[in-house]
């Protein structure tokens, strides 16, 4: 049976892929995005075009109907636009909300903290409020591997404490999980947090490292390699991320009936609340990752070794046991295959 979903961040990297997946399986989708200029808006409009949303039809707070999918409408809107968001949810009976809208970027949060609080905290509160007011059956929302902060216990597990973030971005994502738990407890709203681990692939964000690496290699510029290359990341291909999101979306959070309060599990609760890691479960050395991009681009990368950057962490590694045990989830895309697919797209479509 087809469902109706609100997807926020619909012009974003992950959001656009989720929208297309839901549309192709026959669900009804309303997408919203403010199309801000944190990075090149031409890429955001191009993603929307992929789903039949024409740039010429996009206006603030007005519906744009897809020319490709009869089951898709898009509205340009901020999460902070509380009245408009309320009207939208009042006019539509959404089965679930998939909140992928956020001000992204760890380093940018050091320079522009207010943007993160407005979008990631105030905006998220507005999402929780419409879930409460209009009886939304499930809220799935983007968290981040950055919440693990100073934690050095590998792999990162949702059972671990995450009370020591090292960036404001991470702190806002942790606050989302705390706010969601309060609403799950008070109003019995099923909420599922998804901690994404370094997502990459075609149509990706130009501010992400792999995109910047490809750009530098193409233009014969040296790549800035932070912490002298002594970093590891759990790079996860976009299709594997979407697969994890859909598994969680289709299985709303349930109360943990075995949770007795004596041995609290941060990833679940007596409320209908869950936290999941979505990653590749196989961290890759940064130098190997850069070399793989170079091979796919057909050029040897030039590099400048740099010190560690504020807000960065040495390594990320996702423990995905809960996804495996609950949904038989398994990432399918190797780094070599994923980078090949990304660079193929990059060469054809990336901005000059």
PyMOL commands that set and color helices and strands:
alter all, ss='L'
color gray80, all
select helices_A, chain A and resi 13-24+41-50+55-57+82-91+106-111+113-133+145-148+168-187+209-218+226-229+238-249+286-297+321-327+335-349
alter helices_A, ss='H'
color red, helices_A
select strands_A, chain A and resi 4-8+28-33+63-65+72-76+96-99+139-144+191-196+199-200+223-225+232-233+236-237+273-278+284-285+303-305
alter strands_A, ss='S'
color yellow, strands_A
deselect
rebuild
show_as cartoon
